[in-house]
Amino acid sequence: MISLFILKKFGLTTTIAKKTSDKGLNILDFIIDRFDKSFSKTTTYLKVKRAVDSMIADNKFLFSPFEYVEVLIPFGLKSVNFLTKNNLFRIEEAKNIILNRTKNDNDFLFTKNNSNKFVEAHKYFEKYAASDKDNEIAYISIFWKLAKKGKLNKNDLLNMGIDDSFIEEMLSKGYLFEMGDFILVATKENRDIFNEFKKIKELEKQKKLFKDMKKNPSEAVKEYRKTSNLLDLEECLLNLDDNIGTLRKRLSGKTLEEIAKPLNLSRERVRQKQAKLILLFPKLQEDVIFKELFQTYEISLESFLNIFKENEKVFNYLKLRYSKGDKELFDWIISSEIPKNQKEDLIKIENKYLSYDGSIKDINRVNFIGEILFENRKKINYFTQDFLKEKYNQYVLNRGYKKLYAENARSLFQSAEKSDFSISTRNGKIRFHDNYISKDVQKELVDVIESYDDGIYSMRKVVEENKDLMEEIDIRDGYELHNLFRRFISCEVIKKYGRSPEFQIGHNSKKTFILNKIKESAGISSETFANQLQKDYGLLNTSTMAYISSNFRKYIGRDKIIESSEIIPEDKSFYKIMKNKLGKNVYLYKDITNLIAKLGYDYPASQLILNECGYRFSGKMIWKNNFPNISAAFTNEILSNHFYEIKDEEIYKTIDFFSVMSRLEREFKVIRISSNKIVKTEFLEQQGLNLSLIPEFIKNVKKYINYGEYFSLYSLIESGFNNNLLDYGFEPIAYERILMTDREIRPVNRTGMIVFQKTRDRPTLEKFYSDILSSVGIMDEFDFKEDINTKFGTNFELDEIRNRLTSYGAYYSRPLNKFYFDKEDYLNEVYGR
C-alpha cells in the first residue's frame, strides 16, 4: 500500500506511513473510518486520521493522491524536500522540468543525482501502478473522481470508463454508498445522509414485508431475508461465544428442568441467566419480521411453522424474548389475502375451520350442520331428520372428518337445533335461519309480549298480529318464533315456555289459567270457550277442547261449562270458623289447606270457598279480596306499621314478597335496618331524616367510583368517602340495601360485607376474584385472601376463593400455594417451560 505516504505533506512521518501501509491499509480506510474500536483508540490511528483530515480540508479532492510527489517515497525517493522547496508538489510538474533539462543547464533547481533518483523512483511507481494488484490506485482514483463530481448514477460512471465490477467491489468494501439510482463516496458527511437513507429504505422494506406477508407469509419472509443487512438468528449464534451454551439448548427446545439438572442449578437461575444473555443479542431479522405479530397474537408452534416455514429455534427465540399476545391468530389469517384453501389448511391445524361467513369456528357437528343448512338454503325448504343425516354424512366424509360421522338421525337433529343458523318448526323439520336479530327488533318483539296480560299464549297470536315484523325477521309460523324466543331473545315477562308454541306470562300454570277461565265462563259451550281462547290468546281451539276433556271433565255438562261444579260445604259454621282464623292479608295456599284439615274438614281450598271467606288465590298465593292483586296485599301489610319484621317463614321467601320488597326499597318507601327488620321512610322523615339524602347518597357514590371498579361500604369509607346520610349511623346493611336499588351498582355477593361493582352487567364472585388476580398476575394464595379481606372488610374463605378462581379459568399450584392468571406464567414457574 502506498497511498498513505502522501500524508507526509500533511505531517505524517515516513515511519508511521510505512507501518500503517504494511497493515494493508490505505487512505480510503481512514476517510470512511472502517476500523474496530480497539484500533481507533491507538496513537497510530489518531496521527494518520489527523493527517487525512488535513489533506481533505486542504485540497478538497482537487487532485488524486497519486499526483503528489510523496507517493514516490516507498519507491526509493527517500526525501522530496528538494522538490517541495522548489514548489514542485505534483509528479507531472517535476517530471516535465527534469525531462526538459539540458546538459549544460547549470542553473537547474537541484542536482543531477536527485534528478536521477526521481526518475528511478518514478519508473518503479509506474510499474507498480500498472500491476495495481490490490486495486489500491484504481479504488482511490475512482473515489477521487466521484468526490469531485458529487453524486452520479451508474450510467455516468460507466461513461467515465469505470468498470461495473469495480463499482460493485467498492460498494462491498464500503468505499461507496448506493442510494437508489445514485452512487456517493463514503465521506463522513455522505455517511450521515446514507444512514438516513438506509433508515427510510429499511422502513419501506418492512412496510413491503408486512404487506407481502398478508399475501404469502413464507415467501415474504424469504424475500426480506435476501436483502436485509441485519444478522439472522443462526448468524448471531455463530458470532457469540460458548458462554451461551445454555441458551442454545433452550432455543433447541429443551426445558429449563432439562438444562438445569446436569448443571446442578435451579430452573429459576437458568432462566435468569438466559434472560440476561438474550439482552446481548443485536437487533435480528427475526425481531423485525415477527416481533409485532408475536406480541399481538397468540401463536402456537405448529401454526408458526406452517405459516412462515421457519424452524422451531426461531419460535423459541421469540418466546424467550417477547410476551405472547392475547388476540386470536385467526383474526390475522382471516384479514390476510392468503388463498382460501391455504387459509383453511392453516386454520385446520387448530381444529377450526373457515365458515361460509368468513368467521373461524370449531370443528364439530353443530357448526357443520349450520354450513349444510346455509349451502342448501335456496334449494331445500325444510330438512327432515333422515334427509339431514344423509346430507351431513356426505359433507363430513367429503372433507375427511370420518370421526364426526353420524349414526343416529335423532341425535343429529338435536345437535342441529343447537346451531345458531337453524330454526325448527313442527313435525321435526328444520331449515336455515340467521338468528341474529338486532337489538331494536328484539325490543320490538319484547314490547309486543309485554303488552299482553298474564295468561297462557301461543306464538301463533304474535305471528298473526305482526306479519310485517315476521317477514322482516323471516319467521314463518308460531313454532319458529317460539324456538327463536326460547334460544335467543331474553324476555322477563315470559315465566315459562310450554309445549311449542305456547308460553306463560305471570305465575299461573296452564292448568290454573284454564281453570280460572272456565270459572269465568259458566253457561257457554265448551266449543265457544275454546274459540274464545284461540281468538284472545292464540291457543288452538282443538287443543284446548282436548285439554278440557282430559283435565276438567267435571266442569262440562251437556257440552256446556256448568256453575258450582266445586264441592261447597253447606255448614255455615265452617265459614264463621274460617273467618275467625284468617286475618292476615296474604297466605300460602298450602297454609289454608292445612288449616282446613286441622279444623277437621275434608274440603279443598277452592276459589268458591275462599270467596265466601273473603279471599282469592292465584298459583300458590292467597290474598284478601279487597286487594286487586298479591302485590297490593303485601304492600299494604308491609306499610301498615312503622316497623315490619321479616320472619323466617316460607311466605317471606316467595318471589311475590321479594318483588314487593325490592320495589318498596327502590321507591325509598322503606329501609332495611337489619337483616330481618324494615322501617318506613315516612316514619324516619317524621323523626327528622331528609329523604332527599337517600338518592343523593347513591349519586355521590356513583360519582366517587369509576365504572367497572369494585368497592364495599367498608372500602368506600376507608378511602375517605363521606356523605351526610352516613352521619345517621344506620347499620351497614341499610346503606348496602340502598345502594342495591340502583341498576348500575351491582352486588357481587349476598352475605356478609357486600362487595359491589359499578357496572350494568351481572357480576359474579368468580369474575371478582379473577379481575383482582389479573391486576397482579401471580400471587400467593394466603396473601391474596388477606389482601381482599383487608381491603373490602370481607371474610371470604380460602377454599371458596380457590374453587371459584380455578372454575373461572385461573391456574393454581398447590406445592407453591400460588394463583396464576396467565397460563404461560403458570407453566414457566411450575414446570419450567
Secondary structure, DSSP 8 states (H G I E B T S, - for coil): --GGGGGGGGT--HHHHHHHHTTT--HHHHHTT---HHHHTSHHHHHHHHHHHHHHHHHTTSS-GGGBGGGGGGGT----HHHHTTT--BHHHHHHHHHT--TT-TT-SS-HHHHHHHHHHHHHHHHHHHH-TT-HHHHHHHHHHHHHH-SEEHHHHHHTT--HHHHHHHHHHTSEEEETTEEEE--HHHHHHHHHHHHHHHHHHHHHHHHHHTT-HHHHHHHHHHH--S--HHHHHHHS-GGGHHHHHHHTT--HHHHHHHHT--HHHHHHHHHHHHTT----HHHHHHHHHHHHEE--HHHHHHHH---HHHHHHHHHHS----EEHHHHHHHS---HHHHHHHHHTTTEEE-TTS-EEE-SHHHHHHHHHHHTTTT-S-B-HHHHHHHHHHHHHHTT-GGG----HHHHHHHHTT-TTEEEETTTEEEE------HHHHHHHHHHHHTS-SEEEEHHHHHHH-HHHHHHTT--SHHHHHHHHHHH---TTEEEE-STTEEEESS--HHHHHHHHHHHTTTSBHHHHHHHHHHHH---HHHHHHHHHHH-GGGEETTEE-S--S-----HHHHHHHHHH--SSEEEHHHHHHHHHHTT------HHHHHHHTEEEETTEEEETTSSSHHHHHHHHHHTSSEEE--SSGGGGSHHHHHHHHHHHHTTSEEEEETTEEEEHHHHHHTT--TTHHHHHHHHHHHHS-TT-EEEHHHHHHTT---GGGGG---HHHHHHHHTTSTTEEES-SSSS-EEEESSS---HHHHHHHHHHTTSEEEHHHHHHHHHHHH-----HHHHHHHHHHTT-EEETTTTEEESSHHHHHHHHH--
